[in-house]
Amino acid sequence: MKRRADTDEKTTSLAQQSLALALAGLTEPEEVRAFLVDLCTPAELEAMADRWRVVPLILKGVPYREIHELTEVSVTTIGRVARTLETGTGGYATALRRQQSRGAASH
């Protein structure tokens, strides 16, 4: 994704914080889905959904080629998600943990 040269780090950080607050203020999955549909292009939304879809498979240790065969997500994208799981900020793991705990609470 192309970065604007004139946007400084502080401005970018504030914009990301504002976006995070907007998402955190939404309480129902349908609200979040509607926000994402409004915010993102179809291609952006598909890319994010693809990344999210492979997270549990990577964490289960499913080989990349098998993940690709199951999901049709590119091996390159699968590798990027795996790298982010190892070296990122922990967002994927936190979201998955929360999703799983909500699922367990509803059963």
PyMOL CGO cylinders between C-alpha atoms (Angstrom):
from pymol import cmd
from pymol.cgo import CYLINDER

trace = [
    CYLINDER, 0.00, 0.00, 0.00, 1.36, 3.40, -0.97, 0.3, 1, 1, 1, 1, 1, 1,
    CYLINDER, 1.36, 3.40, -0.97, 2.26, 5.77, 1.85, 0.3, 1, 1, 1, 1, 1, 1,
    CYLINDER, 2.26, 5.77, 1.85, 1.80, 9.51, 1.57, 0.3, 1, 1, 1, 1, 1, 1,
    CYLINDER, 1.80, 9.51, 1.57, 5.18, 11.22, 1.80, 0.3, 1, 1, 1, 1, 1, 1,
    CYLINDER, 5.18, 11.22, 1.80, 3.82, 14.25, 3.64, 0.3, 1, 1, 1, 1, 1, 1,
    CYLINDER, 3.82, 14.25, 3.64, 2.15, 12.29, 6.46, 0.3, 1, 1, 1, 1, 1, 1,
    CYLINDER, 2.15, 12.29, 6.46, 4.32, 12.26, 9.55, 0.3, 1, 1, 1, 1, 1, 1,
    CYLINDER, 4.32, 12.26, 9.55, 4.46, 9.41, 12.05, 0.3, 1, 1, 1, 1, 1, 1,
    CYLINDER, 4.46, 9.41, 12.05, 2.49, 11.28, 14.73, 0.3, 1, 1, 1, 1, 1, 1,
    CYLINDER, 2.49, 11.28, 14.73, -0.38, 12.02, 12.33, 0.3, 1, 1, 1, 1, 1, 1,
    CYLINDER, -0.38, 12.02, 12.33, -0.45, 8.41, 11.19, 0.3, 1, 1, 1, 1, 1, 1,
    CYLINDER, -0.45, 8.41, 11.19, -0.44, 7.17, 14.78, 0.3, 1, 1, 1, 1, 1, 1,
    CYLINDER, -0.44, 7.17, 14.78, -3.31, 9.49, 15.73, 0.3, 1, 1, 1, 1, 1, 1,
    CYLINDER, -3.31, 9.49, 15.73, -5.33, 8.38, 12.70, 0.3, 1, 1, 1, 1, 1, 1,
    CYLINDER, -5.33, 8.38, 12.70, -4.75, 4.72, 13.57, 0.3, 1, 1, 1, 1, 1, 1,
    CYLINDER, -4.75, 4.72, 13.57, -5.75, 5.39, 17.18, 0.3, 1, 1, 1, 1, 1, 1,
    CYLINDER, -5.75, 5.39, 17.18, -8.95, 7.09, 16.00, 0.3, 1, 1, 1, 1, 1, 1,
    CYLINDER, -8.95, 7.09, 16.00, -9.75, 4.10, 13.77, 0.3, 1, 1, 1, 1, 1, 1,
    CYLINDER, -9.75, 4.10, 13.77, -9.08, 1.68, 16.64, 0.3, 1, 1, 1, 1, 1, 1,
    CYLINDER, -9.08, 1.68, 16.64, -11.40, 3.67, 18.89, 0.3, 1, 1, 1, 1, 1, 1,
    CYLINDER, -11.40, 3.67, 18.89, -14.13, 3.60, 16.23, 0.3, 1, 1, 1, 1, 1, 1,
    CYLINDER, -14.13, 3.60, 16.23, -13.83, -0.18, 15.98, 0.3, 1, 1, 1, 1, 1, 1,
    CYLINDER, -13.83, -0.18, 15.98, -13.71, -0.63, 19.75, 0.3, 1, 1, 1, 1, 1, 1,
    CYLINDER, -13.71, -0.63, 19.75, -16.90, 1.39, 20.07, 0.3, 1, 1, 1, 1, 1, 1,
    CYLINDER, -16.90, 1.39, 20.07, -18.83, -1.10, 17.97, 0.3, 1, 1, 1, 1, 1, 1,
    CYLINDER, -18.83, -1.10, 17.97, -20.32, -3.86, 20.10, 0.3, 1, 1, 1, 1, 1, 1,
    CYLINDER, -20.32, -3.86, 20.10, -22.09, -6.20, 17.70, 0.3, 1, 1, 1, 1, 1, 1,
    CYLINDER, -22.09, -6.20, 17.70, -20.45, -8.27, 14.96, 0.3, 1, 1, 1, 1, 1, 1,
    CYLINDER, -20.45, -8.27, 14.96, -22.96, -6.95, 12.41, 0.3, 1, 1, 1, 1, 1, 1,
    CYLINDER, -22.96, -6.95, 12.41, -21.99, -3.36, 13.31, 0.3, 1, 1, 1, 1, 1, 1,
    CYLINDER, -21.99, -3.36, 13.31, -18.32, -4.17, 12.77, 0.3, 1, 1, 1, 1, 1, 1,
    CYLINDER, -18.32, -4.17, 12.77, -19.08, -5.92, 9.47, 0.3, 1, 1, 1, 1, 1, 1,
    CYLINDER, -19.08, -5.92, 9.47, -21.12, -2.93, 8.25, 0.3, 1, 1, 1, 1, 1, 1,
    CYLINDER, -21.12, -2.93, 8.25, -18.33, -0.53, 9.25, 0.3, 1, 1, 1, 1, 1, 1,
    CYLINDER, -18.33, -0.53, 9.25, -15.71, -2.62, 7.44, 0.3, 1, 1, 1, 1, 1, 1,
    CYLINDER, -15.71, -2.62, 7.44, -17.87, -2.87, 4.31, 0.3, 1, 1, 1, 1, 1, 1,
    CYLINDER, -17.87, -2.87, 4.31, -18.25, 0.93, 4.33, 0.3, 1, 1, 1, 1, 1, 1,
    CYLINDER, -18.25, 0.93, 4.33, -14.57, 1.55, 5.11, 0.3, 1, 1, 1, 1, 1, 1,
    CYLINDER, -14.57, 1.55, 5.11, -12.85, -0.93, 2.80, 0.3, 1, 1, 1, 1, 1, 1,
    CYLINDER, -12.85, -0.93, 2.80, -12.90, -1.71, -0.88, 0.3, 1, 1, 1, 1, 1, 1,
    CYLINDER, -12.90, -1.71, -0.88, -14.11, -5.22, -1.72, 0.3, 1, 1, 1, 1, 1, 1,
    CYLINDER, -14.11, -5.22, -1.72, -10.51, -6.23, -2.47, 0.3, 1, 1, 1, 1, 1, 1,
    CYLINDER, -10.51, -6.23, -2.47, -9.25, -4.87, 0.88, 0.3, 1, 1, 1, 1, 1, 1,
    CYLINDER, -9.25, -4.87, 0.88, -12.01, -6.66, 2.75, 0.3, 1, 1, 1, 1, 1, 1,
    CYLINDER, -12.01, -6.66, 2.75, -11.31, -9.90, 0.90, 0.3, 1, 1, 1, 1, 1, 1,
    CYLINDER, -11.31, -9.90, 0.90, -7.58, -9.61, 1.68, 0.3, 1, 1, 1, 1, 1, 1,
    CYLINDER, -7.58, -9.61, 1.68, -8.26, -9.06, 5.39, 0.3, 1, 1, 1, 1, 1, 1,
    CYLINDER, -8.26, -9.06, 5.39, -10.76, -11.92, 5.51, 0.3, 1, 1, 1, 1, 1, 1,
    CYLINDER, -10.76, -11.92, 5.51, -8.24, -14.22, 3.78, 0.3, 1, 1, 1, 1, 1, 1,
    CYLINDER, -8.24, -14.22, 3.78, -5.55, -13.32, 6.30, 0.3, 1, 1, 1, 1, 1, 1,
    CYLINDER, -5.55, -13.32, 6.30, -7.90, -13.87, 9.21, 0.3, 1, 1, 1, 1, 1, 1,
    CYLINDER, -7.90, -13.87, 9.21, -9.10, -17.19, 7.80, 0.3, 1, 1, 1, 1, 1, 1,
    CYLINDER, -9.10, -17.19, 7.80, -5.60, -18.70, 7.76, 0.3, 1, 1, 1, 1, 1, 1,
    CYLINDER, -5.60, -18.70, 7.76, -4.59, -17.63, 11.29, 0.3, 1, 1, 1, 1, 1, 1,
    CYLINDER, -4.59, -17.63, 11.29, -6.10, -20.63, 13.12, 0.3, 1, 1, 1, 1, 1, 1,
    CYLINDER, -6.10, -20.63, 13.12, -4.72, -23.05, 10.54, 0.3, 1, 1, 1, 1, 1, 1,
    CYLINDER, -4.72, -23.05, 10.54, -1.21, -21.63, 10.89, 0.3, 1, 1, 1, 1, 1, 1,
    CYLINDER, -1.21, -21.63, 10.89, -1.44, -21.82, 14.68, 0.3, 1, 1, 1, 1, 1, 1,
    CYLINDER, -1.44, -21.82, 14.68, -2.54, -25.47, 14.40, 0.3, 1, 1, 1, 1, 1, 1,
    CYLINDER, -2.54, -25.47, 14.40, 0.62, -26.17, 12.40, 0.3, 1, 1, 1, 1, 1, 1,
    CYLINDER, 0.62, -26.17, 12.40, -1.12, -26.99, 9.13, 0.3, 1, 1, 1, 1, 1, 1,
    CYLINDER, -1.12, -26.99, 9.13, 1.47, -26.88, 6.30, 0.3, 1, 1, 1, 1, 1, 1,
    CYLINDER, 1.47, -26.88, 6.30, 1.27, -23.81, 4.04, 0.3, 1, 1, 1, 1, 1, 1,
    CYLINDER, 1.27, -23.81, 4.04, 0.48, -25.84, 0.90, 0.3, 1, 1, 1, 1, 1, 1,
    CYLINDER, 0.48, -25.84, 0.90, -2.38, -27.60, 2.68, 0.3, 1, 1, 1, 1, 1, 1,
    CYLINDER, -2.38, -27.60, 2.68, -3.72, -24.24, 3.91, 0.3, 1, 1, 1, 1, 1, 1,
    CYLINDER, -3.72, -24.24, 3.91, -3.55, -23.00, 0.33, 0.3, 1, 1, 1, 1, 1, 1,
    CYLINDER, -3.55, -23.00, 0.33, -5.46, -26.05, -0.92, 0.3, 1, 1, 1, 1, 1, 1,
    CYLINDER, -5.46, -26.05, -0.92, -8.13, -25.63, 1.79, 0.3, 1, 1, 1, 1, 1, 1,
    CYLINDER, -8.13, -25.63, 1.79, -8.58, -21.85, 1.46, 0.3, 1, 1, 1, 1, 1, 1,
    CYLINDER, -8.58, -21.85, 1.46, -7.18, -20.86, -1.96, 0.3, 1, 1, 1, 1, 1, 1,
    CYLINDER, -7.18, -20.86, -1.96, -5.24, -18.11, -0.14, 0.3, 1, 1, 1, 1, 1, 1,
    CYLINDER, -5.24, -18.11, -0.14, -1.82, -17.62, -1.74, 0.3, 1, 1, 1, 1, 1, 1,
    CYLINDER, -1.82, -17.62, -1.74, 1.20, -19.23, -0.12, 0.3, 1, 1, 1, 1, 1, 1,
    CYLINDER, 1.20, -19.23, -0.12, 2.82, -15.76, -0.07, 0.3, 1, 1, 1, 1, 1, 1,
    CYLINDER, 2.82, -15.76, -0.07, -0.05, -14.35, 1.99, 0.3, 1, 1, 1, 1, 1, 1,
    CYLINDER, -0.05, -14.35, 1.99, 0.02, -17.38, 4.29, 0.3, 1, 1, 1, 1, 1, 1,
    CYLINDER, 0.02, -17.38, 4.29, 3.75, -16.80, 4.83, 0.3, 1, 1, 1, 1, 1, 1,
    CYLINDER, 3.75, -16.80, 4.83, 3.17, -13.12, 5.62, 0.3, 1, 1, 1, 1, 1, 1,
    CYLINDER, 3.17, -13.12, 5.62, 0.51, -13.98, 8.18, 0.3, 1, 1, 1, 1, 1, 1,
    CYLINDER, 0.51, -13.98, 8.18, 2.80, -16.60, 9.75, 0.3, 1, 1, 1, 1, 1, 1,
    CYLINDER, 2.80, -16.60, 9.75, 5.64, -14.07, 9.94, 0.3, 1, 1, 1, 1, 1, 1,
    CYLINDER, 5.64, -14.07, 9.94, 3.31, -11.53, 11.55, 0.3, 1, 1, 1, 1, 1, 1,
    CYLINDER, 3.31, -11.53, 11.55, 2.18, -14.12, 14.08, 0.3, 1, 1, 1, 1, 1, 1,
    CYLINDER, 2.18, -14.12, 14.08, 5.84, -14.59, 15.04, 0.3, 1, 1, 1, 1, 1, 1,
    CYLINDER, 5.84, -14.59, 15.04, 7.07, -10.99, 14.95, 0.3, 1, 1, 1, 1, 1, 1,
    CYLINDER, 7.07, -10.99, 14.95, 3.99, -8.76, 15.01, 0.3, 1, 1, 1, 1, 1, 1,
    CYLINDER, 3.99, -8.76, 15.01, 2.29, -6.96, 17.88, 0.3, 1, 1, 1, 1, 1, 1,
    CYLINDER, 2.29, -6.96, 17.88, 0.12, -9.88, 19.00, 0.3, 1, 1, 1, 1, 1, 1,
    CYLINDER, 0.12, -9.88, 19.00, -3.11, -8.59, 17.53, 0.3, 1, 1, 1, 1, 1, 1,
    CYLINDER, -3.11, -8.59, 17.53, -3.99, -11.79, 15.68, 0.3, 1, 1, 1, 1, 1, 1,
    CYLINDER, -3.99, -11.79, 15.68, -3.44, -13.92, 18.78, 0.3, 1, 1, 1, 1, 1, 1,
    CYLINDER, -3.44, -13.92, 18.78, -5.44, -11.59, 21.02, 0.3, 1, 1, 1, 1, 1, 1,
    CYLINDER, -5.44, -11.59, 21.02, -8.37, -11.44, 18.60, 0.3, 1, 1, 1, 1, 1, 1,
    CYLINDER, -8.37, -11.44, 18.60, -8.39, -15.23, 18.15, 0.3, 1, 1, 1, 1, 1, 1,
    CYLINDER, -8.39, -15.23, 18.15, -8.23, -15.81, 21.91, 0.3, 1, 1, 1, 1, 1, 1,
    CYLINDER, -8.23, -15.81, 21.91, -11.15, -13.44, 22.49, 0.3, 1, 1, 1, 1, 1, 1,
    CYLINDER, -11.15, -13.44, 22.49, -13.15, -15.00, 19.65, 0.3, 1, 1, 1, 1, 1, 1,
    CYLINDER, -13.15, -15.00, 19.65, -12.57, -18.48, 21.07, 0.3, 1, 1, 1, 1, 1, 1,
    CYLINDER, -12.57, -18.48, 21.07, -13.48, -17.42, 24.62, 0.3, 1, 1, 1, 1, 1, 1,
    CYLINDER, -13.48, -17.42, 24.62, -16.72, -15.84, 23.38, 0.3, 1, 1, 1, 1, 1, 1,
    CYLINDER, -16.72, -15.84, 23.38, -17.51, -19.00, 21.46, 0.3, 1, 1, 1, 1, 1, 1,
    CYLINDER, -17.51, -19.00, 21.46, -16.88, -21.16, 24.52, 0.3, 1, 1, 1, 1, 1, 1,
    CYLINDER, -16.88, -21.16, 24.52, -19.04, -18.87, 26.67, 0.3, 1, 1, 1, 1, 1, 1,
    CYLINDER, -19.04, -18.87, 26.67, -21.97, -19.14, 24.27, 0.3, 1, 1, 1, 1, 1, 1,
    CYLINDER, -21.97, -19.14, 24.27, -22.07, -22.96, 24.31, 0.3, 1, 1, 1, 1, 1, 1,
]
cmd.load_cgo(trace, "trace")
